[in-house]
Amino acid sequence: MINVAVAGNTDETTLKVLAEQIREDLLAQPGISQVQLSSVRPYEISVEVSEAALRRYGLTFTEVVQAVRNSSLDLPGGSVKTAGGEILLRSKGQAYLGSEYDKIALRSRSDGTRLMLSDVARVVDGFAETDLSSRFDGKPTALLQVYRVGDENILGIAGAVHDYVAKRQASLPAGIQLTTWQDQSRIFQGRLDLMVNNGQLGFLLVFICLALFLRIRLAFWVALGIVISFLGTFWLMPSVGTSVNMLSLFAFIVVLGIVVDDAIVAGENIYVHQLRTKDSLAASTAGVQEVATPVFFAILTSIAAFSPLLFVDGIMGKFFKVIPTVVILMLLFSLVESLLILPAHLRHGEPEHRDKPRSNVFWLFHPFYLALFYGERWLRGLQDFVTYQLKRFINTVYAPLLEKALEWRYASVAIGVGLMVITAGIVGAGWIKFEFFPSVESEYVAAGLTMPQGTPVEVTDRIIARIEESALQLQKELRENAIKLYPEDDPDVISHIMASIGEQPYAAQQQQNGGGVGGGSSAAHIGEVTLALARSEERSIGSLEIANRWRELVGSIPDAVQLNYASSLFNSGDPINIELSSTNYDQLQQASVELKQKLADYPGVFDISDSFRAGKQEVKLNVKPEGEALGVTLANLARQVRQAFFGEEAQRIQRGRDDIRVMVRYPEADRRSLGDLENMRGRTAPGG
């Protein structure tokens, strides 16, 4: 829901320790129950065994692994029942720190001397050998992801995070910066404000329009139907499994324009009957009965229009289901309000008779009644003027035009059919564009890079740095243009830049928001650069224009499998997908290359890529017949190779919140030497 970036020019250990402290502080805030640490490498204890030391002491790799397992453990031994009570037995010797693993004994000699693990290996209590790193505004960073769980309040969580960041920044070491990042509550708050503003404006417009023609009291109760329908829908939403979220707020905005129509029809008809009779109850009953059937079927037709969205299958169906659920609930409450609640309100009070005499005793002595008297007279005059103008329009324009249309009925039908044909032609010619999922302006623009699998992380980092430099150039360019437009302000269109190597966090979040699962992949050949933009109302350039300009500055990336730019709030998938199928992979690849080249010739087509991934290069090993004759099995070979290049997990320990692997492996220099294909043949690993 909201992220917190912990950035600073410090070492990785200090940054992660500080981020973990901040995570604990955030979890202590009211209303926050889930915070995850990301964009940092996990802890790992690495026992780097020297190949030369193994040969010197006649040890094997497996012996070292087994010694770690045998000497670092906590094992319950049952209990002893004595007269004084029950005593638990436990063999306790689990190591949790690198310095404790150094003291593990590999061998004990008869003269009392011992061969320690530190004699043959270097224990590094550090981080796993992953290709994961990130930079926030050019500084190393750790990212804290704050989630909303269950019934927790979105705005409450966001407010708590912002307050904490503002207070915690003052106590942080120099050079460490806390920044909120990808705050989804801003979008939610914007949608909520839009719904409230539209509701207030709708209430006001309905009240004013009805007040010009009908009584103030009737106009008020009809306009209040909007509020009653909203409150009733909010009341029933939990019972149907729907919450106040982005989609439900969108549904409220959609139905806001039609929810008051039936109340207007019923209220106006009741008003007409009240003008004809002195009995308010009879007028309300007759007025609502007269329009009950058309109002009922008008609501049913609107419900029928939204009902098909209830039956959409799959993940997207779960998203779409929220919209018709809210719309149908609100329309049903509008029906109840217009046919039952509104007539009950309007039955109270005296029917309207303009010639009814009034007592003027209090009007002459009390200022309130005096103001009320003249205010009512002014409103009556305004209503009379509007009514006169409306009748004048009906008598001079509408009625003559209607008579002509009825007199020239064939010409009227021909004009209607002609307009329908013209409309169909305009739509069919493509003058009116159709977009199933239009691009929604976002406050973030991201460039996702995918290189061929097996690409070294240094190459990926170099290309990401190039994209990051282009982003800085774009930031400077947009700032200069903004200063020219708004010289009195100090605008900054791009506020923050985050670069990630080994992961694509923004793409993963968009995938989750679109109904996908998983948190994205992590590998050395992928990366991402994300730009945080100013609010859309604070800048004169759209996110799509920024993405297009950024694409021009970056240019083409040689050997890149995919480089796409995301500038929309919601990604519903690629606009165009073309499937190629063949049993011949060479032909398939060639056809794919030719098709991409052809598509690139069309103006406006960009970010072209294919889904084929060649995978990493692989060396396949097997045992020769001569080796089998000497008793070497494939399992021996596989174990030796795995220990030489990957290492072996000796054990896994729990240290605080972290699940830490204890890996026994050769140093990186030895592994690179072993990986030399020219010298691999004929080489014997330590211990055979």
Secondary structure by P-SEA (a helix, b strand, c coil): cbbbbbcccccaaaaaaaaaaaaaaaaacccccbbbbcccccbbbbbbbbaaaaaaacccaaaaaaaaaacccccccbbbbccccbbbbbbbbbbccaaaaaacccccccccccccccccbbbbccccccccccccccccbbbbbbbbcccccaaaaaaaaaaaaaaaaaaccccbbbbbcccaaaaaaaaaaaaaaaaaaaaaaaaaaaaacccaaaaaaaaaaaaaaaaaaaaacccccccccaaaaaaaaaaccccaaaaaaaaaaaaaaaaacccaaaaaaaaaaaaaaaaaaaaaaaaaaaccccccccaaaaaaaaaaaaaaaaaaaaaaaaacaaaaaacccccccccbbbbcccccccaaaaaaaaaaaaaaaaaaaaaaaaaaaaaccaaaaaaaaaaaaaaaaaaaaaaaaaaaaaaaaccccccccccccccbbbbbbbccccccaaaaaaaaaaaaaaaaaaaaaaaaaaaaaccccccccccbbbbbccccaaaaaaaaaacccccccccccccbbbbbbcccccccccaaaaaaaaaaaacccccccbbbbbcccccccccbbbbbbcccaaaaaaaaaaaaaaaaacccccccccccccccbbbbbbbcaaaaaacccaaaaaaaaaaacccccccccccccccccccccccaaaaaaaaccccccccccccc
